[in-house]
Amino acid sequence: MEAARASDGDEVDRLLAAWAQARPDLDVSPMEVLSRVTRLARHLDDHRRAAFAAHGLEGWAFDVLAALRRAGEPYQLSPGQLLRETMVTSGTMTNRVDRLTARGLVRRSDHPDDRRGVLVTLTAEGKTAVDSAMSSLLDAEQHMLDGLSEAERTRLAGWLRDLIRPYEH
């Protein structure tokens, strides 16, 4: 059965068959799922990079702009809020905001309730960039899921949610 699966299957099936030959004492069944998740993640990363690059963005820039866009009008957050949304260090966020400000995608302003604080606001150009990149990303992700029915997508999303839940904060 392993040989038949390897000849008719995908690269993961071939790897599992090879491991079954090399180490028949091991249960490699977790790899049947997780190696595919890893490979799928690589393809998703490639699609995301392409979607963002088509709009002049990198993943980190999209993350910051998307956090501001999701905040709703007036599309602004404090640097601390951006840190929580993007899970990066303060120094990294400062660098990112500086770079996005230089490109005209965000602007800094004084925080009205905190004399020492600032707010980062999405500019019209930044909103256009993130909205366009998001549309391209969703088109790419839709294409990746075209082989699944809506019911299959729902089941898969539930299974993945259950799988990742112990690792979420």
mmCIF file of the C-alpha atoms, coordinates in Angstrom:
data_MODEL
# 
_entry.id   MODEL 
# 
loop_
_atom_site.group_PDB 
_atom_site.id 
_atom_site.type_symbol 
_atom_site.label_atom_id 
_atom_site.label_alt_id 
_atom_site.label_comp_id 
_atom_site.label_asym_id 
_atom_site.label_entity_id 
_atom_site.label_seq_id 
_atom_site.pdbx_PDB_ins_code 
_atom_site.Cartn_x 
_atom_site.Cartn_y 
_atom_site.Cartn_z 
_atom_site.occupancy 
_atom_site.B_iso_or_equiv 
_atom_site.pdbx_formal_charge 
_atom_site.auth_seq_id 
_atom_site.auth_comp_id 
_atom_site.auth_asym_id 
_atom_site.auth_atom_id 
_atom_site.pdbx_PDB_model_num 
ATOM 1   C CA . MET A 1 1   ? 0.000   0.000  0.000  1.00 0.00 ? 1   MET A CA 1 
ATOM 2   C CA . GLU A 1 2   ? 2.836   2.432  0.848  1.00 0.00 ? 2   GLU A CA 1 
ATOM 3   C CA . ALA A 1 3   ? 4.402   1.859  -2.579 1.00 0.00 ? 3   ALA A CA 1 
ATOM 4   C CA . ALA A 1 4   ? 1.079   2.451  -4.361 1.00 0.00 ? 4   ALA A CA 1 
ATOM 5   C CA . ARG A 1 5   ? 0.452   5.635  -2.396 1.00 0.00 ? 5   ARG A CA 1 
ATOM 6   C CA . ALA A 1 6   ? 3.945   6.905  -3.158 1.00 0.00 ? 6   ALA A CA 1 
ATOM 7   C CA . SER A 1 7   ? 3.605   6.316  -6.904 1.00 0.00 ? 7   SER A CA 1 
ATOM 8   C CA . ASP A 1 8   ? 0.132   7.881  -7.178 1.00 0.00 ? 8   ASP A CA 1 
ATOM 9   C CA . GLY A 1 9   ? 0.505   10.563 -4.516 1.00 0.00 ? 9   GLY A CA 1 
ATOM 10  C CA . ASP A 1 10  ? 2.405   13.735 -3.921 1.00 0.00 ? 10  ASP A CA 1 
ATOM 11  C CA . GLU A 1 11  ? 5.909   14.451 -2.684 1.00 0.00 ? 11  GLU A CA 1 
ATOM 12  C CA . VAL A 1 12  ? 4.862   13.919 0.937  1.00 0.00 ? 12  VAL A CA 1 
ATOM 13  C CA . ASP A 1 13  ? 3.601   10.432 0.088  1.00 0.00 ? 13  ASP A CA 1 
ATOM 14  C CA . ARG A 1 14  ? 6.973   9.676  -1.502 1.00 0.00 ? 14  ARG A CA 1 
ATOM 15  C CA . LEU A 1 15  ? 8.804   10.950 1.591  1.00 0.00 ? 15  LEU A CA 1 
ATOM 16  C CA . LEU A 1 16  ? 6.608   8.874  3.893  1.00 0.00 ? 16  LEU A CA 1 
ATOM 17  C CA . ALA A 1 17  ? 7.222   5.760  1.811  1.00 0.00 ? 17  ALA A CA 1 
ATOM 18  C CA . ALA A 1 18  ? 10.971  6.387  1.962  1.00 0.00 ? 18  ALA A CA 1 
ATOM 19  C CA . TRP A 1 19  ? 10.834  6.819  5.744  1.00 0.00 ? 19  TRP A CA 1 
ATOM 20  C CA . ALA A 1 20  ? 8.753   3.643  6.055  1.00 0.00 ? 20  ALA A CA 1 
ATOM 21  C CA . GLN A 1 21  ? 11.561  1.823  4.238  1.00 0.00 ? 21  GLN A CA 1 
ATOM 22  C CA . ALA A 1 22  ? 14.387  3.506  6.149  1.00 0.00 ? 22  ALA A CA 1 
ATOM 23  C CA . ARG A 1 23  ? 12.771  3.458  9.602  1.00 0.00 ? 23  ARG A CA 1 
ATOM 24  C CA . PRO A 1 24  ? 9.828   1.027  9.748  1.00 0.00 ? 24  PRO A CA 1 
ATOM 25  C CA . ASP A 1 25  ? 9.936   1.342  13.544 1.00 0.00 ? 25  ASP A CA 1 
ATOM 26  C CA . LEU A 1 26  ? 8.711   4.975  13.419 1.00 0.00 ? 26  LEU A CA 1 
ATOM 27  C CA . ASP A 1 27  ? 5.154   6.231  13.159 1.00 0.00 ? 27  ASP A CA 1 
ATOM 28  C CA . VAL A 1 28  ? 5.527   8.985  10.557 1.00 0.00 ? 28  VAL A CA 1 
ATOM 29  C CA . SER A 1 29  ? 1.788   9.670  10.313 1.00 0.00 ? 29  SER A CA 1 
ATOM 30  C CA . PRO A 1 30  ? 2.086   13.195 11.803 1.00 0.00 ? 30  PRO A CA 1 
ATOM 31  C CA . MET A 1 31  ? 4.186   14.105 8.760  1.00 0.00 ? 31  MET A CA 1 
ATOM 32  C CA . GLU A 1 32  ? 1.278   13.146 6.518  1.00 0.00 ? 32  GLU A CA 1 
ATOM 33  C CA . VAL A 1 33  ? -0.560  16.236 7.760  1.00 0.00 ? 33  VAL A CA 1 
ATOM 34  C CA . LEU A 1 34  ? 2.121   18.613 8.963  1.00 0.00 ? 34  LEU A CA 1 
ATOM 35  C CA . SER A 1 35  ? 4.534   18.251 6.053  1.00 0.00 ? 35  SER A CA 1 
ATOM 36  C CA . ARG A 1 36  ? 1.662   19.216 3.781  1.00 0.00 ? 36  ARG A CA 1 
ATOM 37  C CA . VAL A 1 37  ? 0.857   22.199 6.009  1.00 0.00 ? 37  VAL A CA 1 
ATOM 38  C CA . THR A 1 38  ? 4.498   23.285 5.770  1.00 0.00 ? 38  THR A CA 1 
ATOM 39  C CA . ARG A 1 39  ? 4.537   22.954 1.990  1.00 0.00 ? 39  ARG A CA 1 
ATOM 40  C CA . LEU A 1 40  ? 1.224   24.768 1.699  1.00 0.00 ? 40  LEU A CA 1 
ATOM 41  C CA . ALA A 1 41  ? 2.585   27.570 3.910  1.00 0.00 ? 41  ALA A CA 1 
ATOM 42  C CA . ARG A 1 42  ? 5.516   27.993 1.517  1.00 0.00 ? 42  ARG A CA 1 
ATOM 43  C CA . HIS A 1 43  ? 3.135   28.346 -1.423 1.00 0.00 ? 43  HIS A CA 1 
ATOM 44  C CA . LEU A 1 44  ? 0.996   30.791 0.544  1.00 0.00 ? 44  LEU A CA 1 
ATOM 45  C CA . ASP A 1 45  ? 4.085   32.850 1.409  1.00 0.00 ? 45  ASP A CA 1 
ATOM 46  C CA . ASP A 1 46  ? 5.005   32.969 -2.292 1.00 0.00 ? 46  ASP A CA 1 
ATOM 47  C CA . HIS A 1 47  ? 1.489   34.117 -3.234 1.00 0.00 ? 47  HIS A CA 1 
ATOM 48  C CA . ARG A 1 48  ? 1.482   36.740 -0.487 1.00 0.00 ? 48  ARG A CA 1 
ATOM 49  C CA . ARG A 1 49  ? 4.872   38.106 -1.509 1.00 0.00 ? 49  ARG A CA 1 
ATOM 50  C CA . ALA A 1 50  ? 3.689   38.374 -5.119 1.00 0.00 ? 50  ALA A CA 1 
ATOM 51  C CA . ALA A 1 51  ? 0.389   40.025 -4.150 1.00 0.00 ? 51  ALA A CA 1 
ATOM 52  C CA . PHE A 1 52  ? 2.144   42.586 -1.970 1.00 0.00 ? 52  PHE A CA 1 
ATOM 53  C CA . ALA A 1 53  ? 4.980   43.219 -4.440 1.00 0.00 ? 53  ALA A CA 1 
ATOM 54  C CA . ALA A 1 54  ? 2.453   43.956 -7.191 1.00 0.00 ? 54  ALA A CA 1 
ATOM 55  C CA . HIS A 1 55  ? 1.438   46.961 -5.070 1.00 0.00 ? 55  HIS A CA 1 
ATOM 56  C CA . GLY A 1 56  ? 4.936   47.999 -4.030 1.00 0.00 ? 56  GLY A CA 1 
ATOM 57  C CA . LEU A 1 57  ? 4.715   46.474 -0.572 1.00 0.00 ? 57  LEU A CA 1 
ATOM 58  C CA . GLU A 1 58  ? 6.596   43.913 1.463  1.00 0.00 ? 58  GLU A CA 1 
ATOM 59  C CA . GLY A 1 59  ? 4.912   41.680 4.029  1.00 0.00 ? 59  GLY A CA 1 
ATOM 60  C CA . TRP A 1 60  ? 5.981   43.830 6.980  1.00 0.00 ? 60  TRP A CA 1 
ATOM 61  C CA . ALA A 1 61  ? 4.580   46.967 5.327  1.00 0.00 ? 61  ALA A CA 1 
ATOM 62  C CA . PHE A 1 62  ? 1.303   45.235 4.566  1.00 0.00 ? 62  PHE A CA 1 
ATOM 63  C CA . ASP A 1 63  ? 1.060   44.107 8.206  1.00 0.00 ? 63  ASP A CA 1 
ATOM 64  C CA . VAL A 1 64  ? 1.377   47.666 9.532  1.00 0.00 ? 64  VAL A CA 1 
ATOM 65  C CA . LEU A 1 65  ? -0.931  49.189 6.910  1.00 0.00 ? 65  LEU A CA 1 
ATOM 66  C CA . ALA A 1 66  ? -3.484  46.408 7.413  1.00 0.00 ? 66  ALA A CA 1 
ATOM 67  C CA . ALA A 1 67  ? -3.506  46.964 11.190 1.00 0.00 ? 67  ALA A CA 1 
ATOM 68  C CA . LEU A 1 68  ? -4.261  50.641 10.610 1.00 0.00 ? 68  LEU A CA 1 
ATOM 69  C CA . ARG A 1 69  ? -6.917  49.833 7.989  1.00 0.00 ? 69  ARG A CA 1 
ATOM 70  C CA . ARG A 1 70  ? -8.655  47.342 10.280 1.00 0.00 ? 70  ARG A CA 1 
ATOM 71  C CA . ALA A 1 71  ? -8.762  49.982 13.038 1.00 0.00 ? 71  ALA A CA 1 
ATOM 72  C CA . GLY A 1 72  ? -11.444 51.802 11.049 1.00 0.00 ? 72  GLY A CA 1 
ATOM 73  C CA . GLU A 1 73  ? -11.711 55.511 10.470 1.00 0.00 ? 73  GLU A CA 1 
ATOM 74  C CA . PRO A 1 74  ? -9.684  57.575 11.109 1.00 0.00 ? 74  PRO A CA 1 
ATOM 75  C CA . TYR A 1 75  ? -7.278  54.631 10.507 1.00 0.00 ? 75  TYR A CA 1 
ATOM 76  C CA . GLN A 1 76  ? -4.912  55.472 13.308 1.00 0.00 ? 76  GLN A CA 1 
ATOM 77  C CA . LEU A 1 77  ? -3.251  53.678 16.179 1.00 0.00 ? 77  LEU A CA 1 
ATOM 78  C CA . SER A 1 78  ? -0.606  54.476 18.737 1.00 0.00 ? 78  SER A CA 1 
ATOM 79  C CA . PRO A 1 79  ? 2.773   52.797 18.281 1.00 0.00 ? 79  PRO A CA 1 
ATOM 80  C CA . GLY A 1 80  ? 1.930   50.601 21.295 1.00 0.00 ? 80  GLY A CA 1 
ATOM 81  C CA . GLN A 1 81  ? -1.279  49.449 19.644 1.00 0.00 ? 81  GLN A CA 1 
ATOM 82  C CA . LEU A 1 82  ? 0.639   48.725 16.442 1.00 0.00 ? 82  LEU A CA 1 
ATOM 83  C CA . LEU A 1 83  ? 3.124   46.663 18.448 1.00 0.00 ? 83  LEU A CA 1 
ATOM 84  C CA . ARG A 1 84  ? 0.308   44.521 19.819 1.00 0.00 ? 84  ARG A CA 1 
ATOM 85  C CA . GLU A 1 85  ? -1.286  44.149 16.384 1.00 0.00 ? 85  GLU A CA 1 
ATOM 86  C CA . THR A 1 86  ? 1.917   43.161 14.594 1.00 0.00 ? 86  THR A CA 1 
ATOM 87  C CA . MET A 1 87  ? 3.857   41.450 17.412 1.00 0.00 ? 87  MET A CA 1 
ATOM 88  C CA . VAL A 1 88  ? 7.221   43.119 16.749 1.00 0.00 ? 88  VAL A CA 1 
ATOM 89  C CA . THR A 1 89  ? 9.607   44.990 19.029 1.00 0.00 ? 89  THR A CA 1 
ATOM 90  C CA . SER A 1 90  ? 9.450   48.712 19.647 1.00 0.00 ? 90  SER A CA 1 
ATOM 91  C CA . GLY A 1 91  ? 12.642  49.365 17.694 1.00 0.00 ? 91  GLY A CA 1 
ATOM 92  C CA . THR A 1 92  ? 11.374  47.351 14.753 1.00 0.00 ? 92  THR A CA 1 
ATOM 93  C CA . MET A 1 93  ? 8.087   49.248 14.751 1.00 0.00 ? 93  MET A CA 1 
ATOM 94  C CA . THR A 1 94  ? 9.866   52.603 14.879 1.00 0.00 ? 94  THR A CA 1 
ATOM 95  C CA . ASN A 1 95  ? 11.914  51.601 11.837 1.00 0.00 ? 95  ASN A CA 1 
ATOM 96  C CA . ARG A 1 96  ? 8.819   50.402 9.988  1.00 0.00 ? 96  ARG A CA 1 
ATOM 97  C CA . VAL A 1 97  ? 6.836   53.549 10.702 1.00 0.00 ? 97  VAL A CA 1 
ATOM 98  C CA . ASP A 1 98  ? 9.821   55.676 9.636  1.00 0.00 ? 98  ASP A CA 1 
ATOM 99  C CA . ARG A 1 99  ? 10.053  53.819 6.333  1.00 0.00 ? 99  ARG A CA 1 
ATOM 100 C CA . LEU A 1 100 ? 6.307   54.005 5.679  1.00 0.00 ? 100 LEU A CA 1 
ATOM 101 C CA . THR A 1 101 ? 6.275   57.703 6.574  1.00 0.00 ? 101 THR A CA 1 
ATOM 102 C CA . ALA A 1 102 ? 9.089   58.351 4.106  1.00 0.00 ? 102 ALA A CA 1 
ATOM 103 C CA . ARG A 1 103 ? 7.006   56.658 1.412  1.00 0.00 ? 103 ARG A CA 1 
ATOM 104 C CA . GLY A 1 104 ? 3.928   58.720 2.269  1.00 0.00 ? 104 GLY A CA 1 
ATOM 105 C CA . LEU A 1 105 ? 1.862   55.692 3.302  1.00 0.00 ? 105 LEU A CA 1 
ATOM 106 C CA . VAL A 1 106 ? 1.431   56.781 6.935  1.00 0.00 ? 106 VAL A CA 1 
ATOM 107 C CA . ARG A 1 107 ? 1.941   59.963 8.901  1.00 0.00 ? 107 ARG A CA 1 
ATOM 108 C CA . ARG A 1 108 ? 2.747   60.655 12.524 1.00 0.00 ? 108 ARG A CA 1 
ATOM 109 C CA . SER A 1 109 ? 0.891   63.211 14.594 1.00 0.00 ? 109 SER A CA 1 
ATOM 110 C CA . ASP A 1 110 ? 0.835   64.262 18.225 1.00 0.00 ? 110 ASP A CA 1 
ATOM 111 C CA . HIS A 1 111 ? -1.534  62.250 20.406 1.00 0.00 ? 111 HIS A CA 1 
ATOM 112 C CA . PRO A 1 112 ? -4.307  64.621 21.533 1.00 0.00 ? 112 PRO A CA 1 
ATOM 113 C CA . ASP A 1 113 ? -4.605  62.985 24.976 1.00 0.00 ? 113 ASP A CA 1 
ATOM 114 C CA . ASP A 1 114 ? -0.928  62.312 25.693 1.00 0.00 ? 114 ASP A CA 1 
ATOM 115 C CA . ARG A 1 115 ? 1.625   65.091 25.187 1.00 0.00 ? 115 ARG A CA 1 
ATOM 116 C CA . ARG A 1 116 ? 4.453   62.552 24.938 1.00 0.00 ? 116 ARG A CA 1 
ATOM 117 C CA . GLY A 1 117 ? 2.569   60.208 22.618 1.00 0.00 ? 117 GLY A CA 1 
ATOM 118 C CA . VAL A 1 118 ? 2.060   60.025 18.887 1.00 0.00 ? 118 VAL A CA 1 
ATOM 119 C CA . LEU A 1 119 ? -0.496  58.497 16.597 1.00 0.00 ? 119 LEU A CA 1 
ATOM 120 C CA . VAL A 1 120 ? 0.253   56.758 13.321 1.00 0.00 ? 120 VAL A CA 1 
ATOM 121 C CA . THR A 1 121 ? -2.374  57.396 10.658 1.00 0.00 ? 121 THR A CA 1 
ATOM 122 C CA . LEU A 1 122 ? -2.910  55.718 7.321  1.00 0.00 ? 122 LEU A CA 1 
ATOM 123 C CA . THR A 1 123 ? -2.717  58.218 4.449  1.00 0.00 ? 123 THR A CA 1 
ATOM 124 C CA . ALA A 1 124 ? -4.983  58.075 1.397  1.00 0.00 ? 124 ALA A CA 1 
ATOM 125 C CA . GLU A 1 125 ? -2.072  56.593 -0.554 1.00 0.00 ? 125 GLU A CA 1 
ATOM 126 C CA . GLY A 1 126 ? -1.522  53.999 2.169  1.00 0.00 ? 126 GLY A CA 1 
ATOM 127 C CA . LYS A 1 127 ? -5.214  53.095 2.196  1.00 0.00 ? 127 LYS A CA 1 
ATOM 128 C CA . THR A 1 128 ? -5.191  52.608 -1.574 1.00 0.00 ? 128 THR A CA 1 
ATOM 129 C CA . ALA A 1 129 ? -2.060  50.451 -1.367 1.00 0.00 ? 129 ALA A CA 1 
ATOM 130 C CA . VAL A 1 130 ? -3.332  48.206 1.420  1.00 0.00 ? 130 VAL A CA 1 
ATOM 131 C CA . ASP A 1 131 ? -6.807  47.863 -0.106 1.00 0.00 ? 131 ASP A CA 1 
ATOM 132 C CA . SER A 1 132 ? -5.335  46.910 -3.502 1.00 0.00 ? 132 SER A CA 1 
ATOM 133 C CA . ALA A 1 133 ? -2.869  44.476 -1.954 1.00 0.00 ? 133 ALA A CA 1 
ATOM 134 C CA . MET A 1 134 ? -5.641  42.899 0.117  1.00 0.00 ? 134 MET A CA 1 
ATOM 135 C CA . SER A 1 135 ? -7.767  42.357 -2.983 1.00 0.00 ? 135 SER A CA 1 
ATOM 136 C CA . SER A 1 136 ? -4.839  40.727 -4.785 1.00 0.00 ? 136 SER A CA 1 
ATOM 137 C CA . LEU A 1 137 ? -4.089  38.573 -1.755 1.00 0.00 ? 137 LEU A CA 1 
ATOM 138 C CA . LEU A 1 138 ? -7.677  37.370 -1.516 1.00 0.00 ? 138 LEU A CA 1 
ATOM 139 C CA . ASP A 1 139 ? -7.722  36.550 -5.235 1.00 0.00 ? 139 ASP A CA 1 
ATOM 140 C CA . ALA A 1 140 ? -4.566  34.447 -4.790 1.00 0.00 ? 140 ALA A CA 1 
ATOM 141 C CA . GLU A 1 141 ? -5.908  32.716 -1.692 1.00 0.00 ? 141 GLU A CA 1 
ATOM 142 C CA . GLN A 1 142 ? -9.228  32.045 -3.411 1.00 0.00 ? 142 GLN A CA 1 
ATOM 143 C CA . HIS A 1 143 ? -7.334  30.405 -6.262 1.00 0.00 ? 143 HIS A CA 1 
ATOM 144 C CA . MET A 1 144 ? -5.443  28.216 -3.780 1.00 0.00 ? 144 MET A CA 1 
ATOM 145 C CA . LEU A 1 145 ? -8.747  26.972 -2.360 1.00 0.00 ? 145 LEU A CA 1 
ATOM 146 C CA . ASP A 1 146 ? -10.589 26.512 -5.663 1.00 0.00 ? 146 ASP A CA 1 
ATOM 147 C CA . GLY A 1 147 ? -10.397 22.710 -5.390 1.00 0.00 ? 147 GLY A CA 1 
ATOM 148 C CA . LEU A 1 148 ? -12.424 22.637 -2.167 1.00 0.00 ? 148 LEU A CA 1 
ATOM 149 C CA . SER A 1 149 ? -16.162 22.995 -1.740 1.00 0.00 ? 149 SER A CA 1 
ATOM 150 C CA . GLU A 1 150 ? -17.536 25.518 0.741  1.00 0.00 ? 150 GLU A CA 1 
ATOM 151 C CA . ALA A 1 151 ? -18.331 22.681 3.169  1.00 0.00 ? 151 ALA A CA 1 
ATOM 152 C CA . GLU A 1 152 ? -14.782 21.307 2.840  1.00 0.00 ? 152 GLU A CA 1 
ATOM 153 C CA . ARG A 1 153 ? -13.340 24.762 3.480  1.00 0.00 ? 153 ARG A CA 1 
ATOM 154 C CA . THR A 1 154 ? -15.482 25.139 6.580  1.00 0.00 ? 154 THR A CA 1 
ATOM 155 C CA . ARG A 1 155 ? -14.410 21.742 7.922  1.00 0.00 ? 155 ARG A CA 1 
ATOM 156 C CA . LEU A 1 156 ? -10.750 22.411 7.137  1.00 0.00 ? 156 LEU A CA 1 
ATOM 157 C CA . ALA A 1 157 ? -10.892 25.824 8.829  1.00 0.00 ? 157 ALA A CA 1 
ATOM 158 C CA . GLY A 1 158 ? -12.381 24.196 11.934 1.00 0.00 ? 158 GLY A CA 1 
ATOM 159 C CA . TRP A 1 159 ? -9.750  21.477 12.024 1.00 0.00 ? 159 TRP A CA 1 
ATOM 160 C CA . LEU A 1 160 ? -6.939  24.002 11.607 1.00 0.00 ? 160 LEU A CA 1 
ATOM 161 C CA . ARG A 1 161 ? -8.470  26.196 14.326 1.00 0.00 ? 161 ARG A CA 1 
ATOM 162 C CA . ASP A 1 162 ? -8.509  23.192 16.671 1.00 0.00 ? 162 ASP A CA 1 
ATOM 163 C CA . LEU A 1 163 ? -4.930  22.330 15.744 1.00 0.00 ? 163 LEU A CA 1 
ATOM 164 C CA . ILE A 1 164 ? -3.541  25.837 16.359 1.00 0.00 ? 164 ILE A CA 1 
ATOM 165 C CA . ARG A 1 165 ? -5.622  26.732 19.418 1.00 0.00 ? 165 ARG A CA 1 
ATOM 166 C CA . PRO A 1 166 ? -3.109  25.401 21.996 1.00 0.00 ? 166 PRO A CA 1 
ATOM 167 C CA . TYR A 1 167 ? -0.435  27.685 20.528 1.00 0.00 ? 167 TYR A CA 1 
ATOM 168 C CA . GLU A 1 168 ? -2.480  30.883 20.519 1.00 0.00 ? 168 GLU A CA 1 
ATOM 169 C CA . HIS A 1 169 ? -2.234  33.335 23.403 1.00 0.00 ? 169 HIS A CA 1 
# 
